Structures are given as C-alpha cells and as structure tokens.
Amino acid sequence: VQLQAFGGGSVQPGGSLRLSCASSGFPLDYFSIAWFRQAPGKEHKGIACISSSDTKRAYYSDSVKGRFTISRDIAGNTVILQMNSLKPEDTAVYYCAARRTYPSDSTSVDEGWYDYWGQGTQVTVSS
C-alpha cells in the first residue's frame, strides 16, 4: 500500500487547510487511517483517526478537537483532514498512516499500530 499525503502549505493564524491522504490501487475504505504530526524538536503525535468505512468512527486528540475534522472521500479513495482555526502550534510535518482493519471498526492514534505510512507534508502557521 502506497500512501501520499498532500495539501500542506503556509497559512496565517485562524486560517484553514485541507490535507488529503491518497492511495494508489488500494481501497482505503478497508483501512483505518490516522493523521500524525511532528513539530520541530517534538515527538511524533497522533491527532486524528477514522475507522474503516462501515462505521467511520473518528477520534481526535485534545489539541485539535473542535477544529479539525477527519472524513472519507470514498469515490476519490482519499481521507481528508480539514483543519480550521489554525494556530502557530499546529506548525508541523503531517503524515498519514494506514492499517487494514475491515470488517473490524478498530482505529487508533498509536503509531506502532500502523503498517503503512505516507511521506509528510509541511504545514506552517504564522503571521
């Protein structure tokens, strides 16, 4: 499974960005997908995850709850991370990861749980 994360960029505080995690050739709706981020000098941290497409259970870390939304675009075979009300502390390299789970609706932000990783995409929030 090859994953590609894209959509990063630079934005002012309070702005929005939309990240996408895409797969070539594999139906992501069979996979639990998570987004992680790593800020300079900080550890890798899971911020959002979504279960396989039957239930689409989602989980958010406290740092992004209420501002970020993870969702599936089944037709586009992508998982979206909509990021609103961005803050400077959201600046990081963002990664998506996948683990095949269907028919289970398990999901997690434990990075050791995931089998496949995309390359990172940089998000910079500054004025």
N, C-alpha and C positions, 0 to 999 in steps of 0.2 A: 504494500500500500504506500503510495507516494502522496504526501500532503504538501500543499502550498498555501502559505499564509500571505495575504496581501491586503493592501488598503491603508497602511500606515502613512504617516506624514507629520507635518507640523501644524499646530493649531493654537489659537490663543485660549487662555483660561475661559471656561464657560462654553467653549465650542464643542463640536461633535465630530466623530469619525466613525466610519463603518469598516470593520475588518471582516475579511472573508477567509474561510478555510475550505479549500477545494481539493478534491481527489481526482486523479485521472484513472478511470477504469474500474473503480470500486464504489459500490453504492454506500454512501456514508450513512444512510438511514439504518444500516445494520450495526452501526458503531456508536459507542459512547464517545463524545467529543468534549474536550476541555480546552480552555484557554489558560495559558500561563504567562507570566511576565517576569522579566528580570531587569531591575533598575541597576544603574552603575553602583558597584560596591555592595550590592544586596543579593540575597539568595533568591533562587527561582521560587516563584509563588503561584499557586493555582488560584484563579479568580472566578472562574465560571465553568460549569459543565452542564451537559444535557444528555439525557439517556437516549436510547435508540428510538426510532420514530413512532412506535406504537403509543408510548406514553409521554414522551418528551418531557420527562421530569427535569427540572432545572435547579441548580444550586448556585449561589453567589457568595463570595467572601464578603465580610462586613465592609471592606474597603470600597467595594463597588456596588453594593446592593442599593437599588433605587435609582442608579444612574446608568448601569449597563444592562443590556438585555441580550441573551443568547437565544438564537432561534435557528430553525432549519428551513432551507430553501430546497425542498425535495426535487423539484423539477431541475434546478440548477446544480444539484448534487453538491451543495455547499452548506456550511454552517456559518452563520453571521454573528458577529459581536457588535451590536450597536452601542456606541459609547457616547453618552451625553454628559453635559455639565462637567467637562473635563477639567482636571486640576493639575497644577505642576507636578504633584507627586504621582500622577499617572504616567509620567515620562518613563519609558522602559522599552525594551525589546519584547515584543509579544509573539508567543508561539502557540500553535495549536497541536493537539495530540489526539490519537485515536486508539480505541481498543474495541475489537469486535465483541459484542455482548448479546445481540439479538438471538433468542427471544427474551432474554433477561432484560429488565429495565435498570440494571445496576449502573451507577455512574459515580464518579469520584473526582476530587481535585488532588489526589495523591499522585505525584509524578511517577512514582515507581510502578504504578498500576497500568500505565500506558505502554503500548508496544510500538506505536508509530508516531513520528514527530515530523512536523514541517520545519522549514527554515524560519527564522524570525523576521518580523517586520517592525521597523522602528516607529515609535510614537513619541513625539516631542510636544509638550505643552508648555508654552512660555509666552510672555508678553514682549 
